[in-house]
Amino acid sequence: MSDGDRIVIVGAGVAGLRSAERLRELGFDGEIVLVGDEPRKPYHRPMVSKELVTGGVKPVAASLEPYLDLDVHWRLGTRATWLDSKERTVHLPGGESLWYDGLIIATGVYPRHLPGSPRHDPRVRVLRTVEDSLAVRRALGNSNKAVVVIGSGLIGNEFAASMRHMGRDVTLIGHAKAPLHRFGERIASALTKEHQHHRAKLAMNTEVRNWISTKETVGLHLTNNQFLVASCVVLSIGSVPAVDWLRGSELTIDDGVLCEATLFATGAEDVVVAGDVAKWPNLRIDETPRRVEHWMNGVESGRAAAESLMLGRGNARPYTPLPRAWSSLYDARLQTVGMPSLGKDTIELSDGVTGFVRDGRLIGAAGWDRPKAMIHWTTELDRRLPVPEPVFPAPAPAESSFAAGLGEPTPIGEDVLAPFERDFLSDTPTAAVPTQEEMPWARVPAG
């Protein structure tokens, strides 16, 4: 491998960072350029709607430190403008361009804006970045009036819980009939009771009809005829893949970047995709390409994308994780595994654990404050959704990839899995890292 090789990673979040780490683990000794549109190095994004927005920690405490010497050329505060895949060039503002031998796309997603909302008003915010969190804190400090969050998904509920921890009055608005209703009646009911217990207000089955901005507050007239006055409004209504810069690149852009099972971008020999922006078929589930917006998928797909790029398209292995995620809401823990969103029916697997079934097949599970039971059902789902055989394709000639002379990889360990990444499989928040026998889908293949 030549010192002249260059791999460009566009996207400086967790997927981009883990990609860079994996490249170095595998012995890549060429240049790595990591381009990020935010001015900050990678950080723990789940903290944005929790500890950062409450002021529990300072932004520096959210930093994601690499666990080895990356020797990376950082290009922060720089947004890629377009990709010329034929010329293998990433274009940057001001007419600058970066050539590459290999490209990892990890640009993630950006928040949706609500049509009709006063986006010019500094008190109406989205919540995705550290800067968003700091802006919300400034708005909160300017008035002691109530806070409103629009969106009954995970981030909206996390933010509402954070406001109650701060002692702020908060109302959560959602068009579903209950918060987190997509995870089934049991979890939605349990979370509703938690909100009620902590005196967070819910306005479900409703939307905003009219907005009124005044000098000191924002008014919201709802379709249920309720009128709310807020010091700050947070929009949490989903996200959109950050792919605008890829239009005209000859990559397939369809709710993300379409990929093969190995995370190689469709039709590209030297481009792989990782994190929220990747749309690939997880062969554990089926052959339909989908995106997965979970923190742990960013970790694992970043590493897998780097492996695929180093091995080359002909030798790359399918990326077949068992998706899993968790969050704390008030004093309870929500855990999910598999693909609950694909379920057509639900069953009660055990007290507090809902199973999601499609065509008679258990496809996912979600647990409300049942960590021990979720350990069992995660193991069971790993057994029921096996990695199809054969996983490994026939080897391609070594000269068609970066693979020649790869070093021995470092297995996933405590430095790679941050505390909230490894807590999924523990029944106490400070448990030790599970062994690879306990989490077989996280095994790192040999180089």
N, C-alpha and C positions, 0 to 999 in steps of 0.2 A: 504494500500500500504506500502511495506516495505522499510526501508532506504537502504536495500541491493540491490534493483533493480538498474540496470545500463542500460542506453540508450547511444549507441554510434552513433554519427553523423559523417559520413565521407564526408568531403567537407565543407570548412570554408568560403564559399561565402555568398551571401544574402539569398539563400534558406536554408543553414545550420543554419545561425543566426536566421532567422525568425522561423525555426523549434524549436530551443532551447527556444526562447521567448514564443512560444505557449505552449510548454510543461510546463513551469513554470506557465503560466496563468491558465492552466487547473489543477493545483495543484500537479503536479508530484514533489515529494520531494526526489527522489533518486538521484543517481549520473548521471551526463551528461558529457560525454567525447567528445570533438569536435576536430576532426583530420583534419588538412589542410596541403597541400603540399607546400603552400607559407609561407614565414616567417612572413607575416603580418596578423593581424586580419582582419575581413571583411571590405571591402571598397566599395565605389561607382564605380563600374566598368565602367559605361558609361562615367565617367570623363577621362578615360585613353586616348581616342582618341580626347579629347577636351581640357579641362583646364589643365590637367597634362602634355600633350605633348607640349603645348604652353608655359608652365611655369607660367600660370595664377594663379595656386595654388600650394602649396607644398603638398607632399604625405599625411602629417598628416591631412590636411584639407579634404581629401577624406574618412576619416575613418567613418565607420558606427557604431554609438554608440548604444548599446542596450538600450531600454527604460525602462527596469526593471532590478533588480538584478538577473543575470543569475546563479551565483554560478556554473560556468562551468570549468571543467578541460581542459585547452587548450593544444593541442599537435600540435604546428605549425612547419612548416618546416619538416613535416613527411608525407611521401607518403605511403598510404596503399599498401601492395604488393599482398595480395590475401585474399579471403574470404572463410572460411569453414562454409557453411551455416548449415551443419548437426551438427557441434560442437558449433555453434553460436560463432564464433571466427573471429576477424579481425586481420590479421597478419601484422606486421610492420617490417621495416628494422632491421637487427641485431638479428633476431630470437625472437623479442618481439611479444607478442600477447595480444589482448584485448577480454575478454569474454563480452557478452552482453545478456540482456533480450529482448531488442528491438534495431533494427538497422535502421537508416535513411541514405539512400544513396543520396548524393547531390554533386557529384564530377564534375558536369558540363561538359564542353567541352574544347578541346584545338585546336589551330589554325592548319589548313592544311598547309603543306609546298608545294611549287610549284616544281614539278619534274624538274630537270635540273638546278635549281637555286643554286648559290654558298652559301650553308648554313653555310660554314666555315667563310665567310666574315662578319665581325662585322657590316658592313654597310648595310647588307641585313637582315631585321628584320621582325618579326611578331609583332602584337600589341594587346595583351590580358591583360597583368598584369601591375602593377605599375613599376616593374623592366623593362619590355619591353619599357614602355614610357620613363623611364629615359635613357635607352640605345639609343633610337631614338634621344633624346635631345642631348646626347653626340655626336652622329654622325652628327647632324645638326650643332653643334658648331665647328666641325673640318673643315668645308668647307662651303663657301657661295654659292656653286653651286646649281642647281635645285634639287628638290625632286621628286621622282616617287612613285606612289602607284599603285599596281596591284590588281584589283578587284573593280567592280563597284556596290557593295552592300552598305549597310548602313554604315558600319565602314569605308570603303574606301572613301566614299563621305564625311563623317564627318572629316576624316583626311585631305582630300584635302582642305576642307573649313578652317580647323584650320591652315594649312600652309599659306593660303592666308591672314588670319587674322594676321599672323606673318610677312607678306610681303615677304614670300618665293615663288619663282617660283615653280610650281608643275604641273606635268602631271599625269592624271589618265588614266590607261590602263584597258580596259575591252573587253571581247569577245562578250558581248551583243551589240545591235545597239545603246543603249543610257543608261545613268546611271539610276539605279532603274527602269529599263524597266518592271520589274515584277509587278510594281504597276500601269501599264497602260500608255498609250501614253501621257495623260494630265500631269501627275506628272513627267514623264521622260522629257517631253518638258519644263516644268516649271523649273526643276532642271538644265537642260542644259543651259537655259537662265541665271540662277543665276551664274553658273560657268563661262559662257562667260562674264557676267557683271563684275565679280570679277577677270577676266583674268586668270582663271585656265584653263589649256590646257587639251583637251580630245583626247584620241586615242582609239576610239571605233571600234568594229568589228575587233579586232586585238589581237595578243598574242606576247610573247617574243620568238624570233627564236634562238638568241644566246646571251650569257653573256660574258662580257670582264671585268675582274677585274684588275685594275692598282693600283699603290701605293696610289693615291689620290682620285680616282673616280671609279664608276661602270658604264660600258657601256652596253646598251641594244639595240640589233638589232631586230626590230619588223617585223612581217610578212607583214606589209604595207610598208616595206623598209625604215621606219623612223629609225634614230639612235639617241638615247638619252644618255646624259652624266649626271650622278646623284651623288650627295654627299651621298645620302641615299635612299634606296629602301624599302618600306613597303609592305609586302605581306598580302593581305586581301581577301582571296579566299574561305572563308568558314571555317567550323569547324568540328571536329570529336568528338563524345561522349567519355568521359574519362572512359572507361570500361575495359581496359586491365587487371586491377587487379581482375576483376570478372570472368575471364575465368576459367572454372573448378569448379565454385561455385554452379552449378546446376540452377542458375538463367538463364533466357532466354535473351541472348545478341543479339540484332538485331537492329542496328542503335539506340542504347540506351538500357535501361533496360526495358523490356516488363512488363507492369503493368496492373492490373485490373482497372476498372473505379474509384476505391477508392484509387488508388496509391499504393496498396499492390503489391509487386513484384509477378509476376505469379508463383504459386507453393510454396510460402513462407508464413508462418503464422506470422512471427515476423519481416519482412523486408518491409519497405515502401521506396518510391523514390520520390525525389522532384527536381524541377528546370529543366535545359536544358537537363539533362541526362534521364529524365523520358519519357517513351513512353506509353501513355495511351489513351483510347478512351474517348473523350469528348462527352458525350451523348447529349449535345446541338446540336452537328454537325452530328455525326453518330457513328457507332460502330467500326470504323477503328482506331487502335492505331497510334498516331503521337506524335512527339516531338514539343515543342513550345519554341523557343529561344527568350524570351522577359524578360526584367527585372521584370516587374510586375508579370509575371508568376512565377518567382523565389520567389517573396514575397508571393503570394497567395498559390502556391503549397507547399511551405515550411510549412505554417500554416496548410494547409489541410492535409499534410502527418502526421504531429504531431497529429492532431485530430484523424486520422484514426488509428494510432498506439495505441493511448490511448483507443479508443473505442473497438478495436479488429476487426479482419477480419469479423466476423459475424454481427457486428453492424455498421461498417463504412459506411459513406455516399459517394456516387459518387462525384468526384471533377468535377464540371461543370462550369468553368469560362467563361466569354465572353472575349476572348483574346484581348488585346489592348496595344498599344505602341505608343511612340512619340519620336521625335528627332528634334533638331534645326539645320538647315543648313543655314549658313550665317544668314540672319535676318528673315528667314521663318521657319515655323513649319510644319513638316510632322507628321500626325497622322494616325494610322491604327486601325481598330477594326474588330473583327471577324477573318475569315480565308481567306484573299484575295488570298493566294496561291492556293486555291482550285477552284477558279473561272474559268469557261470555256469561259465566255463572260463578257464584261464590259458594263456598262451603265453610263451616266452622271446623277447623282442624283441631283446635284445642281452645281452652278458655283464653280469649284475647288474641287469638291468631286466626286470621281469615285466609282461606285458600282460594285461588283464582283458577278456574277450569275452562279449558277450551277444547271442544271435541272430545270430551271425556278424559282429557289429559291435564294433570296438575301443571300449571305453567308459571305460577308465582305464589308468593305468600306475603302477608303483611301482619306485623304484630304490634300491639299497643302495650308497652311496658311489660313485655314478656321475654326478656333476653334469653333465659335458659331454654324456653320452648323454641325460640327462634334458632338457637344453635342446633337443636334437633332437626327442625324443618329445613334449615339450610343444608345440612348434611343429606337429608332425605331428597331434597330437590336436586342436589348435585348428582345423586344416584339416578333419579328419574329422568334427568335431562343430560344424558351422557354426551361426551364429545364423540361425534361420529368417526368411524374408521373407514378408510385410513386417513389419519390427520396429516401425515407428511407426504408431499408429492415426491416423485422420483427426482434425484439430484440433477441439477443443470450444470453445465460446465462452469468451473470456478471463475474463469475469466469474465463471466457475464455479470459478476457482482462484486461488492466490496469484501466478500467473505474470506478471501485468502488471508491466512495468518491471524484470524481472530483470537483474542485472548480468552481465557476462561472466564465466564460470567460470574458476577457476584449474586448469590441468591437473595431473594427478598428478605429483608430483616428489619430490625427495629428502626434503623436510620431511614429506610425507605417508606415504611408505613408510619405516618405521623399518628399521634395518639388517637385522634378521632377517626383515622382510617382503620386502625386495628381494633377499636372498641366494638365494632359490629359483632364480633364473635366472642365477646366477653360478657359475663353477667355482672361485672363491676367495672366502673369507668377506668380504673387504674390497673386492670389485669395485664399480665405479661403478654408478649406477642405470641399468637398461636403458632404451633409448628406447621410445617408444610403438610404433614399428615392430617392435621386438623382442617386445613384449607387447601385441598388438593388442586383446585382450579387455579391457585396462585403459584403453582410451581413454575420456576423459570427454566425453560429448556436449555440444554447444554449448547454451547457455542459451536 
